[in-house]
Amino acid sequence: MDPSLVALLVSIVLAVLASVFGAKYYYVKGKACQLNALISEVTKAWEDETLTQEELSKILKLIKQLVTK
């Protein structure tokens, strides 16, 4: 095979992979940020050893965001 043809095929394969996995990467990255926010809120609630209604509602809201698409 001609080296330029190999380079073209590799470029096409990489472009297809980037388009397929690029969207999944941003989805997973968004879920990781939501999980980070949830862990931070639970940690704050744990540190003061009291769970207020406001903290509970915020934690439940973050959990709901995390499990929904």
N, C-alpha and C positions, 0 to 999 in steps of 0.2 A: 504494500500500500504506500501511496505517496504521503510523505510527512504533512503536507498541507491538508490533505483529506482527513488524516487522523486528527489534526488540530481542529478542523472544522467539526468533526463528529464529537470530539471531547467538549468543545464549546457549546454545541447544541445540547448535549446531555447535561452539562452544568447549568445551562439556562433553564431547562425543564425542571431540574431538581430545585433550583433556587425559587422558581415560581410556585412549586408545590409545597416546599417546606418553609418558605418565607411566611406565609399566612399562619401556619401552625406555630411558628416561632413566636410571632406577636401574640397569638392567643395564649400560649403557655406563659409568656412573659407577663401578660396582663393578669393571669391567674396567680402568678407568683407575687406580684405587687399586692393583690387583694389579700392573699394569705399573710403577707408581711404586715399589712394594716390590721388584720384580725389578731395576729399574735401580739402586736404592740398594744392593742386595746385590752386584750386579756391580761397582759403583763401589768398594765397600769391598774386595772381593777384588782389584780392579785396583790399588788404592792401595798395598797392602802387597806387591805383586808375587809373591805366593805363593797358590796355590789349594789349600787344605786339603780333606780329604775332607768335613769338616763344611760348609764353604762350598759345595762342589760339590753336596752333597745338598740343601742349602737352596735353591740356585739351580734345581736340577732340579725340586724340589717346587713352587717358584713358577711355573716354566714350565708344569708340568702343570696347576696351578690356572688359569693364564691361558688355556690352549687348550681346557680342558674347559668345558662349560656349568656 
